[in-house]
Every structure is written in C-alpha cells, then in structure tokens.
Amino acid sequence: MEKECDFLVLGSGIAGLSFAIKAADLGSVAIVTKKNKVESNTNYAQGGIAAVTDKDDTFESHIQDTLKSGAGLCKEDVVRFVVTEGPERIRELIEWGVQFTKTKEEDAYDLGREGGHSRRRVLHAEDLTGREVERALTEKAASKKNIKIYENFFAIDLICRSKLTGGKETKDRCLGAYVFDADKNVVHTFKAKFIMLATGGSGKVYLITTNPDIATGDGVAMAYRGGAEIANMGFIQFHPTCLYHPDAKSFLISEAVRGEGAKLRLKSGSTFMERYHPMGALAPRDIVAQAIDTELKKSGDGYVLLDITHKDRKFLLKRFPYIYNRCLEFGIDMAVDPIPVVPAAHYQCGGVLVNPFGQASIDGLFAFGEVACTGLHGANRLASNSLLEALVFAHRAFKKAQELLPTVDTDSIPIPPWDTKGATESDESIVVSNNWEEIRMCMWNYVGIVRSNKRLERAKRRIDMIAGEIEEYYRNFTITTSLLELRNIATVAGVIIECSRLRKESRGLHYNLDYPDKDDINWLRDTVVKKDSTG
C-alpha cells in the first residue's frame, strides 16, 4: 500500500518530534517509529541539555569548550550557530511544556556541570531529562492534526530516483522509503517530498553499550545503502561510566555524578585520573574512557569505582533520584558504596554528512540528531551537546524545508511496490541470533576504545564475511524486525571499520596503537565514505 505525505520523519526522539511539530504547520507529516513513540535514545538521556542561560556564562566559553573537546575537527561556524541559537530553542522547549529543575529560589534553573565544561550550564530535569523532554514533545505532537504517528513500523530502505531509473541522473533525489509494518507483516511504500532521518545512533553494534535495544544504526545503514555520504563513523564515544553488574543491562551512570564531585578510583581505593588530565575526573570523555581502559588492562580488573560517598543521602536523592534508586535495586547504596563502572559504547560523533541546514548529499534527504554528522562534535562530543544539536538542526531543517516546499513537485516516476517474490519463511532464527552476537563481540574486541591496524583488518575480514551471509539470508527469506536490525548493524559495523582504517592517526575518540599521534598536516579533515567509493 502506498502512503503519501509532505514530510516523512523516520524516528520519534527529540530531533524527529521537534521537527514534526513545526512542519505540521506546513503540510502533512508521517512519523515512522519502529517501536512505540516514546522509545528513543532521547528518552534515556539522563544528563541534560548544555546551553548558555546563566548571566555569568558566555557563548564564547561554551564555544571554546566544544572546540577543545572536538580535538580540532569541529566546524567552528557550526559550533558558533548551535551555541548562539541554543537559548532560543531552550525557550521553545519550555513553552512546549518541558519542566527543567529549578533552584530553591524558583526563579533560576539548577545548572549542572559535566566533563569538558568550564562552567555550570547543563539544564536538567532531575536525572531523567530525556524522559521529560520526550513527554512534552509527544504531548505537543499529539495536539497537531497534521501529524500521524506509525508505531511498530520499521523503515527498510530509502527509495531513491537513481535506483528507479538506472542511475542516469547527475544528482539523485530521495522519494520516500519502504516501511515494514511489524504488526501486520506487510511492507508499505511511503512517498514524500522530504525525508527526514532522525533515527538516532548505533550503540548496539557493540557488545557493551549504554544504548537501548533500538539503537541499531538504521538511519546510517539506509543512507549508506542509498548512496549518501557518511562521515567520521570511526569516532565512537565510549561513556566512561556504565554500571558494572551482571543484572544491570546497559545502565548509564550520568556524567553529572562526576560533575558533582565523584572521584574515579581503582579497587585499591587510589585515584588515577590526575595522572591523565589536569581536569581529573572531569576530563573530556575520550580521555576518561581511555584512562579507565588502560588501568583495567594493567590491573586485569573488570571495573573501576565511581565514588560520591562524600555527599550525603539527602543530596543524592534530590539530585540523582533515578540513579540512586536504580543502584539500590542492585544492592548499591551511593551514599556509602562506590559504584562499580566500566566504559560502554555510547554515542556516534559521525553519521550522515549534512550541511548547516541538515541536508544530506542526496536531494530531498535531511538528517539531524545523532544519525547526522553536522560538524558540531568533531572527534569527540562535549557532554550534553547532543540534545542541543538535535533541537537547533531540526529547526534549521524546518526553515530550509519551508523555503524549498513550494519548488518541489510530486515526482512523476512511479514507485514499484515492495517485491516479495521468492521469499520463504525461515526456520533458522539461530542464524540471526548467532550473527548478532558475533558482530557485537567482534566490534567490541577489535574496534573498541583502543585499536590497531591488525585488529581493524581482522574485524574487516570477519564483518565482510558475516555481512555477505546476512545479505544472502535477507534475499531468500521473508523479513522480520530482527533480520532488518541485524542487516543494519552489519552495514554500520562495516562503515565504522572503513572510517577507522582510513584515518592514519590518533585523534579524539579514535586511538590507533600504530599511529599514536595526531597528524594535523594530513588528517585535520573528515573521513568520508560512500558506497563503492571511499575518500
């Protein structure tokens, strides 16, 4: 069945929803989300949104903190407009109903400080900021008549004009997407004037991650297969502090805990971060994650300790109620017990390469949020800049789409329906589960915090072989959401490896033992890959 709309938004996090709310005033909006509408990476964001809202803070301070964290690869013009346009987007969120935590005086917001920030500038809603933002945006979107949300709909692939015409055009255009209705086991054709990728990240490519199960890199995989340029996917941010406990699945201990004075200690009780960076435990995330990884390799221990026991229980319950109670469920009382933590794959700093208005290299295709490489983060994201980036770029994409909408005619090229000929039911689901675990283990062991040429070559050989098996399986059997996610993590794993192999230096989140130093002469640039060509 073919469905038509003006704007097709793939993803229902802060990026997709904030765009959709505005675009609904221009035309019809279809939001496609592969789970329910509140299941997104946004919903799991504990820390907050970094923005200059305090009279003692300055734009220049936030800009310099971001540039310093990005290790030379941030696009300064992008950093400047994201930071300076940020406060207006924050005011918009507040108008839409987001309730950030305030101080006792009630006339000022309670601002947190996180790693890499020189000032307190992180707005938060206790320690569940993402959930509060998602709540408000979901309610706002529900009030818009022009928005229709398709839950449990999984986008399979983008529909591009070049695929329909044999690639004769000099400039390709995205026309829509094939989307799998998981409840009814049918594939729909969604046709739109503009397609917005807001699908989030790819943390589940790695064995240990802070991300929810939905973070399988779907947007990057679809864009790559569609021929869009992808950049800097070698820069995977490993959050330094994921709870280490056999029963705690991917539970993140927010950087804000270190912002309130928590120390990182070895099992012996001694601190170590002062040996790696003058900011100690508040160093940028790449420094902290690499330091922990180094110490664990030296000691053979499975974890380090995050110690905030110098704060009393009353403070911890007020500032970190969610984290405190979750730790308590696992027998850890933050007020008296140091928390065992380990680094975990957290955030991709690369993605679909876009311009300052979120436009990808294919006409009609936009990307914003974690799925996009905007130039803000460079080689390492500054804490709590991600939600700000999503808001600013969603707004800029809206303004650009508003400008272009009158010039876009409904494409006359007919889009063929999804072809299911020859596909049969599979009784070998073990193939999916085995390949899923093998990809994630391979990426964790060989393309993790510390890499080498030999590890990357080994990973490439293994992932290439697995990806071939998956593609053959995909062509022969009827699709399921598990198979689609497996296909996507295999695609994204290959892109991460390729970007990592191309970069012959160490910078930010990419550390290669064979190239331990930065090389500003040759590598002060993005690492861009495209299907069937790299550069």
C-alpha positions as CSV (number, residue, x, y, z in Angstrom):
1,M,0.0,0.0,0.0
2,E,1.3,3.5,-0.9
3,K,1.1,6.3,1.6
4,E,1.8,9.9,0.6
5,C,2.8,12.9,2.8
6,D,4.7,16.1,2.6
7,F,7.2,15.1,5.3
8,L,8.3,11.6,6.2
9,V,10.1,11.6,9.6
10,L,11.9,8.5,10.5
11,G,12.3,8.5,14.3
12,S,10.5,9.8,17.3
13,G,13.1,11.3,19.5
14,I,13.8,15.0,20.2
15,A,15.1,15.6,16.7
16,G,12.2,14.0,14.8
17,L,9.4,15.3,17.1
18,S,10.7,18.9,17.3
19,F,10.9,19.0,13.5
20,A,7.4,17.4,13.1
21,I,5.7,19.8,15.5
22,K,6.9,22.7,13.3
23,A,6.4,21.0,9.9
24,A,2.8,20.2,10.7
25,D,2.1,23.9,10.1
26,L,3.3,23.5,6.5
27,G,1.8,20.2,5.4
28,S,1.1,16.6,6.3
29,V,3.7,14.7,8.5
30,A,4.1,11.0,8.9
31,I,6.3,9.9,11.8
32,V,7.5,6.3,11.5
33,T,8.9,4.7,14.6
34,K,10.0,1.1,14.9
35,K,8.8,0.7,18.5
36,N,6.3,2.9,20.4
37,K,6.5,6.6,20.0
38,V,8.4,7.2,23.3
39,E,11.1,4.6,22.8
40,S,14.1,6.5,21.7
41,N,17.6,7.4,22.8
42,T,16.2,10.8,23.9
43,N,14.1,9.0,26.5
44,Y,17.3,7.5,28.1
45,A,19.3,10.8,28.3
46,Q,20.0,11.4,32.0
47,G,22.3,14.4,32.0
48,G,20.6,17.3,30.3
49,I,21.0,20.0,27.6
50,A,24.0,22.3,27.6
51,A,23.1,25.9,26.8
52,V,24.1,29.4,27.8
53,T,21.3,30.5,30.1
54,D,23.2,31.9,33.1
55,K,24.2,35.5,33.3
56,D,27.7,34.6,34.3
57,D,28.2,32.2,31.4
58,T,29.1,33.3,27.8
59,F,28.7,32.0,24.3
60,E,32.4,32.1,23.8
61,S,33.1,29.9,26.8
62,H,30.7,27.2,25.5
63,I,32.1,27.5,22.0
64,Q,35.7,27.1,23.2
65,D,34.8,24.1,25.4
66,T,33.2,22.5,22.4
67,L,36.1,23.2,20.1
68,K,38.6,21.9,22.7
69,S,36.6,18.7,23.2
70,G,36.4,18.1,19.4
71,A,40.2,17.8,19.1
72,G,40.5,20.0,16.0
73,L,37.7,18.5,13.9
74,C,34.7,20.7,14.8
75,K,33.5,23.1,12.2
76,E,33.7,26.4,14.0
77,D,30.9,28.0,12.1
78,V,28.6,25.2,13.1
79,V,29.7,25.3,16.7
80,R,29.0,29.0,16.8
81,F,25.5,28.9,15.4
82,V,24.5,25.9,17.5
83,V,25.7,27.6,20.7
84,T,24.2,31.0,19.9
85,E,20.9,29.7,18.6
86,G,20.6,27.3,21.5
87,P,18.9,29.5,24.1
88,E,16.0,30.3,21.8
89,R,15.4,26.6,21.2
90,I,15.5,26.1,25.0
91,R,12.9,28.8,25.5
92,E,10.8,27.0,22.8
93,L,11.0,23.7,24.8
94,I,9.9,25.4,27.9
95,E,6.9,26.9,26.0
96,W,6.0,23.4,24.9
97,G,5.9,22.2,28.5
98,V,9.3,20.9,29.4
99,Q,9.9,21.4,33.1
100,F,13.6,21.8,33.9
101,T,14.7,21.5,37.6
102,K,14.9,24.9,39.3
103,T,16.8,26.1,42.3
104,K,15.1,26.7,45.7
105,E,14.5,30.4,44.7
106,E,12.4,29.1,41.8
107,D,13.5,32.0,39.6
108,A,16.6,30.3,38.2
109,Y,17.4,26.9,36.7
110,D,19.6,24.4,38.6
111,L,22.5,24.1,36.2
112,G,24.8,21.1,36.3
113,R,28.4,20.7,35.2
114,E,29.8,17.8,33.2
115,G,33.1,16.7,31.8
116,G,34.8,19.2,29.5
117,H,32.6,22.2,30.5
118,S,34.3,25.1,32.2
119,R,31.0,26.4,33.7
120,R,27.8,25.0,35.0
121,R,25.4,25.2,32.0
122,V,23.6,21.9,31.8
123,L,19.8,22.2,32.2
124,H,18.2,19.1,33.6
125,A,15.0,17.6,34.8
126,E,16.4,15.8,37.9
127,D,18.4,13.0,36.3
128,L,15.8,12.0,33.7
129,T,16.0,14.9,31.3
130,G,15.4,12.9,28.2
131,R,12.2,11.4,29.6
132,E,10.8,14.8,30.5
133,V,11.6,16.2,27.0
134,E,10.1,13.2,25.3
135,R,7.0,13.5,27.4
136,A,6.4,17.1,26.5
137,L,7.2,16.7,22.8
138,T,5.0,13.6,22.5
139,E,2.1,15.5,24.0
140,K,2.7,18.5,21.8
141,A,2.9,16.4,18.7
142,A,-0.4,14.6,19.6
143,S,-2.1,18.0,19.6
144,K,-1.2,18.6,15.9
145,K,-3.8,17.4,13.4
146,N,-1.4,17.2,10.5
147,I,0.8,14.6,12.3
148,K,0.2,10.9,12.0
149,I,2.4,8.5,14.0
150,Y,3.0,5.0,12.8
151,E,4.2,2.8,15.7
152,N,5.9,-0.5,15.2
153,F,6.7,0.5,11.6
154,F,10.3,-0.3,10.6
155,A,11.9,1.6,7.7
156,I,13.7,-0.9,5.5
157,D,15.4,1.2,2.8
158,L,15.2,4.6,1.2
159,I,13.7,4.9,-2.3
160,C,16.0,7.0,-4.5
161,R,15.3,8.1,-8.0
162,S,18.6,6.7,-9.3
163,K,17.6,3.2,-8.3
164,L,14.4,3.5,-10.3
165,T,16.0,5.0,-13.5
166,G,19.2,3.0,-13.6
167,G,21.3,5.8,-12.2
168,K,21.1,8.2,-15.1
169,E,20.7,11.4,-13.0
170,T,23.8,13.5,-12.1
171,K,22.0,14.5,-8.9
172,D,20.0,11.9,-7.1
173,R,16.8,12.6,-5.1
174,C,15.2,10.7,-2.2
175,L,11.5,10.0,-2.9
176,G,10.5,8.0,0.2
177,A,11.0,4.7,1.9
178,Y,9.8,1.1,2.1
179,V,8.5,0.5,5.6
180,F,7.7,-2.8,7.3
181,D,4.5,-2.9,9.4
182,A,5.6,-5.3,12.1
183,D,2.1,-5.9,13.5
184,K,0.6,-6.9,10.1
185,N,3.8,-8.3,8.4
186,V,3.3,-6.2,5.3
187,V,5.6,-3.6,3.6
188,H,4.2,-0.2,2.7
189,T,5.6,2.4,0.3
190,F,5.8,5.9,1.9
191,K,6.2,8.6,-0.7
192,A,7.1,12.2,0.5
193,K,8.5,15.5,-0.7
194,F,11.1,15.4,2.1
195,I,12.5,12.5,4.1
196,M,13.9,13.3,7.5
197,L,16.3,10.8,9.1
198,A,16.1,11.2,12.9
199,T,16.7,7.6,13.8
200,G,19.3,8.0,16.5
201,G,22.6,6.1,17.0
202,S,24.1,2.7,16.6
203,G,25.3,1.7,20.1
204,K,24.0,-1.9,19.8
205,V,26.8,-2.5,17.2
206,Y,28.9,-3.0,20.3
207,L,28.7,-5.7,23.0
208,I,28.6,-3.3,25.9
209,T,26.6,-0.2,25.4
210,T,24.5,2.4,27.3
211,N,22.0,2.4,24.4
212,P,18.6,0.9,24.3
213,D,17.9,-2.1,22.0
214,I,16.5,0.1,19.3
215,A,19.9,1.8,18.6
216,T,20.9,-0.4,15.6
217,G,22.2,2.4,13.3
218,D,19.2,2.1,10.9
219,G,19.4,5.6,9.5
220,V,23.1,5.4,8.7
221,A,22.7,2.0,7.2
222,M,19.8,3.1,5.0
223,A,21.6,6.3,3.9
224,Y,24.8,4.4,3.1
225,R,22.9,1.8,1.0
226,G,21.1,4.7,-0.7
227,G,24.4,6.3,-1.8
228,A,24.6,9.2,0.7
229,E,27.9,10.4,2.0
230,I,28.8,9.2,5.6
231,A,31.5,10.8,7.7
232,N,33.6,10.2,10.8
233,M,31.9,7.0,11.9
234,G,35.3,5.9,13.4
235,F,34.6,8.4,16.3
236,I,32.5,6.3,18.6
237,Q,32.2,7.8,22.1
238,F,32.5,5.3,24.9
239,H,30.8,6.6,28.0
240,P,33.3,6.1,30.9
241,T,30.8,5.0,33.5
242,C,28.3,2.3,32.7
243,L,27.2,0.3,35.8
244,Y,29.1,-3.0,36.1
245,H,26.7,-5.6,37.4
246,P,25.5,-8.9,35.9
247,D,21.9,-8.0,36.2
248,A,22.1,-4.3,35.1
249,K,21.5,-4.1,31.4
250,S,23.2,-1.1,29.9
251,F,22.6,1.2,32.8
252,L,24.4,4.5,32.4
253,I,25.7,6.5,35.4
254,S,25.4,10.1,34.2
255,E,28.5,12.2,33.8
256,A,26.7,14.7,36.1
257,V,27.7,12.5,39.0
258,R,31.3,13.4,38.3
259,G,30.1,16.9,37.8
260,E,29.0,16.9,41.4
261,G,32.4,15.8,42.7
262,A,32.5,12.0,42.3
263,K,36.0,10.5,42.1
264,L,37.2,7.6,40.0
265,R,39.2,5.0,42.0
266,L,40.9,1.7,41.4
267,K,39.8,-1.2,43.5
268,S,42.6,-0.4,45.9
269,G,40.9,2.9,46.5
270,S,43.5,5.1,44.9
271,T,42.5,7.8,42.4
272,F,44.2,7.8,38.9
273,M,42.6,10.4,36.7
274,E,45.0,13.1,37.9
275,R,47.8,11.2,36.0
276,Y,46.0,11.6,32.7
277,H,44.5,15.1,32.6
278,P,44.6,18.3,34.7
279,M,40.8,18.3,35.0
280,G,41.0,14.8,36.6
281,A,37.6,13.0,36.6
282,L,36.1,16.0,34.8
283,A,38.3,15.5,31.7
284,P,36.6,15.0,28.3
285,R,35.0,11.6,27.8
286,D,37.6,10.2,25.4
287,I,40.4,10.9,28.0
288,V,38.5,9.3,30.8
289,A,37.4,6.2,28.9
290,Q,40.9,5.6,27.6
291,A,42.4,6.1,31.1
292,I,39.9,3.5,32.5
293,D,40.6,1.1,29.7
294,T,44.4,1.5,30.3
295,E,44.1,0.9,34.0
296,L,41.8,-2.1,33.6
297,K,44.3,-3.7,31.1
298,K,47.1,-3.1,33.6
299,S,45.3,-4.4,36.6
300,G,43.2,-7.2,35.0
301,D,40.2,-5.9,37.0
302,G,36.8,-5.9,35.5
303,Y,35.8,-2.4,36.7
304,V,36.8,0.8,38.5
305,L,34.9,2.6,41.2
306,L,32.9,5.8,41.0
307,D,32.9,7.3,44.5
308,I,30.5,10.0,45.6
309,T,30.1,8.9,49.2
310,H,31.3,12.3,50.4
311,K,27.8,13.6,49.5
312,D,25.0,12.8,52.0
313,R,22.0,10.7,51.1
314,K,19.6,13.7,51.1
315,F,21.6,15.4,48.4
316,L,21.9,12.3,46.3
317,L,18.2,11.6,46.5
318,K,17.4,15.1,45.4
319,R,19.9,15.4,42.6
320,F,20.0,11.8,41.3
321,P,16.8,10.1,42.4
322,Y,16.6,7.8,39.4
323,I,20.3,6.7,39.5
324,Y,20.2,6.3,43.3
325,N,17.1,4.1,43.3
326,R,18.3,2.0,40.3
327,C,21.7,1.4,42.0
328,L,19.8,0.5,45.2
329,E,17.9,-2.2,43.2
330,F,21.3,-3.8,42.6
331,G,22.4,-3.6,46.3
332,I,24.5,-0.5,45.8
333,D,23.8,2.5,48.1
334,M,25.5,5.5,46.5
335,A,25.7,7.2,49.9
336,V,28.0,4.6,51.3
337,D,29.1,2.4,48.4
338,P,31.4,3.3,45.5
339,I,29.7,2.3,42.2
340,P,31.5,-0.3,40.0
341,V,31.7,1.1,36.5
342,V,33.1,0.3,33.1
343,P,33.2,2.2,29.7
344,A,30.5,1.4,27.2
345,A,29.7,2.4,23.7
346,H,27.5,5.5,24.0
347,Y,27.4,8.0,21.1
348,Q,28.4,8.2,17.5
349,C,30.0,11.5,16.6
350,G,29.9,10.7,12.9
351,G,26.9,9.9,10.7
352,V,25.1,11.0,7.6
353,L,27.1,14.0,6.3
354,V,24.9,17.1,6.2
355,N,25.3,20.9,5.6
356,P,24.3,23.6,8.1
357,F,20.6,23.0,7.3
358,G,20.7,19.3,7.8
359,Q,20.6,18.4,4.1
360,A,22.4,15.2,3.1
361,S,24.2,14.7,-0.2
362,I,21.0,13.3,-1.8
363,D,18.3,15.9,-2.6
364,G,15.2,15.7,-0.5
365,L,17.0,13.8,2.3
366,F,17.7,15.5,5.6
367,A,19.3,14.1,8.7
368,F,19.6,15.5,12.2
369,G,20.2,14.3,15.7
370,E,22.7,11.5,16.4
371,V,22.2,10.0,13.0
372,A,23.9,13.0,11.4
373,C,27.5,14.3,11.1
374,T,26.9,18.0,11.4
375,G,30.4,19.2,12.3
376,L,29.5,20.2,15.8
377,H,31.2,17.3,17.7
378,G,34.4,16.9,15.7
379,A,36.4,14.0,17.1
380,N,34.7,13.9,20.5
381,R,31.3,15.1,21.7
382,L,31.2,17.6,24.6
383,A,28.8,16.2,27.2
384,S,25.2,17.3,26.8
385,N,25.7,19.0,23.5
386,S,23.7,16.3,21.7
387,L,20.2,17.3,22.6
388,L,21.1,20.9,21.8
389,E,22.4,19.9,18.4
390,A,19.2,18.0,17.7
391,L,17.0,21.0,18.5
392,V,19.0,23.5,16.5
393,F,19.4,21.4,13.4
394,A,15.7,20.3,13.5
395,H,14.7,24.0,13.5
396,R,17.2,24.8,10.7
397,A,15.9,21.8,8.6
398,F,12.4,23.1,9.1
399,K,13.3,26.6,7.9
400,K,15.1,25.1,4.8
401,A,12.2,22.7,4.0
402,Q,9.8,25.7,4.4
403,E,11.8,27.6,1.8
404,L,12.0,24.6,-0.6
405,L,8.5,23.3,-0.3
406,P,6.9,25.5,-3.0
407,T,9.5,24.4,-5.5
408,V,9.0,20.6,-5.1
409,D,6.7,18.9,-7.4
410,T,5.4,15.4,-6.7
411,D,7.7,13.2,-8.7
412,S,6.1,11.6,-11.7
413,I,8.3,8.5,-11.6
414,P,6.1,5.6,-10.4
415,I,7.5,3.7,-7.4
416,P,7.1,0.0,-7.7
417,P,5.6,-1.9,-4.7
418,W,7.8,-4.0,-2.4
419,D,8.8,-7.2,-4.2
420,T,8.3,-10.4,-2.1
421,K,8.7,-12.9,-4.9
422,G,10.7,-16.0,-4.0
423,A,11.0,-15.2,-0.2
424,T,10.1,-18.0,2.1
425,E,9.6,-18.4,5.9
426,S,12.8,-19.3,7.7
427,D,13.0,-21.9,10.4
428,E,16.6,-20.9,11.3
429,S,16.3,-18.0,13.6
430,I,19.5,-19.2,15.2
431,V,21.3,-17.6,12.2
432,V,20.1,-14.2,13.2
433,S,21.0,-14.5,16.9
434,N,24.4,-16.0,16.3
435,N,25.4,-13.4,13.8
436,W,24.1,-10.6,16.0
437,E,26.3,-11.7,18.9
438,E,29.3,-12.3,16.7
439,I,29.2,-8.8,15.2
440,R,28.9,-7.1,18.5
441,M,31.8,-9.2,20.1
442,C,34.0,-8.6,17.1
443,M,33.4,-4.8,17.2
444,W,34.0,-4.7,21.0
445,N,37.3,-6.7,20.8
446,Y,38.8,-5.1,17.6
447,V,37.2,-1.7,17.0
448,G,36.8,-0.5,20.6
449,I,38.4,2.2,22.7
450,V,42.0,1.2,21.6
451,R,42.6,-0.1,18.0
452,S,45.4,-1.3,15.8
453,N,45.9,-2.0,12.1
454,K,45.9,-5.7,12.8
455,R,42.7,-5.5,14.9
456,L,40.9,-3.5,12.2
457,E,42.0,-5.8,9.4
458,R,40.8,-8.8,11.4
459,A,37.5,-7.1,12.1
460,K,37.0,-6.2,8.4
461,R,37.5,-9.8,7.2
462,R,35.1,-11.1,9.8
463,I,32.4,-8.5,9.3
464,D,32.6,-8.7,5.5
465,M,32.0,-12.4,5.7
466,I,29.1,-12.1,8.1
467,A,27.6,-9.3,6.1
468,G,27.6,-11.5,3.0
469,E,25.9,-14.3,4.8
470,I,23.3,-11.9,6.1
471,E,22.6,-10.4,2.7
472,E,22.0,-13.8,1.2
473,Y,19.7,-14.7,4.1
474,Y,17.9,-11.4,3.6
475,R,17.3,-12.0,-0.1
476,N,15.9,-15.5,0.4
477,F,13.7,-15.3,3.4
478,T,10.7,-13.1,4.5
479,I,11.8,-10.1,6.6
480,T,11.4,-9.7,10.4
481,T,12.4,-6.8,12.6
482,S,15.3,-8.9,14.0
483,L,16.6,-9.6,10.5
484,L,16.4,-5.9,9.5
485,E,18.2,-4.8,12.6
486,L,20.9,-7.5,12.0
487,R,21.4,-6.3,8.4
488,N,21.7,-2.7,9.7
489,I,24.3,-3.4,12.4
490,A,26.4,-5.4,9.9
491,T,26.2,-2.4,7.4
492,V,27.1,0.1,10.1
493,A,29.9,-2.1,11.5
494,G,31.5,-2.1,8.1
495,V,31.2,1.7,7.8
496,I,32.8,2.2,11.3
497,I,35.7,-0.2,10.3
498,E,36.3,1.6,7.0
499,C,36.4,5.0,8.5
500,S,38.7,3.7,11.2
501,R,41.1,2.1,8.7
502,L,41.3,5.3,6.6
503,R,42.3,7.5,9.4
504,K,46.1,7.1,9.9
505,E,46.4,9.0,13.2
506,S,45.0,9.1,16.7
507,R,42.6,11.9,17.5
508,G,39.8,12.2,20.0
509,L,37.8,9.0,20.2
510,H,39.9,7.2,17.6
511,Y,43.1,5.8,19.1
512,N,45.3,3.5,17.0
513,L,48.4,2.0,18.5
514,D,50.1,2.1,15.1
515,Y,49.5,5.8,14.8
516,P,49.6,7.1,18.4
517,D,49.9,10.8,17.5
518,K,47.7,13.4,15.9
519,D,48.6,14.4,12.3
520,D,47.2,17.9,11.6
521,I,49.0,18.1,8.3
522,N,47.2,15.1,6.7
523,W,44.2,14.4,8.9
524,L,42.7,17.7,10.0
525,R,39.6,16.7,7.9
526,D,36.6,14.5,7.9
527,T,36.8,10.8,7.0
528,V,34.1,10.4,4.3
529,V,32.9,7.2,2.9
530,K,30.3,6.4,0.3
531,K,29.0,3.0,-1.0
532,D,31.5,1.6,-3.5
533,S,33.9,4.5,-3.0
534,T,35.9,6.0,-0.2
535,G,38.0,9.1,0.4
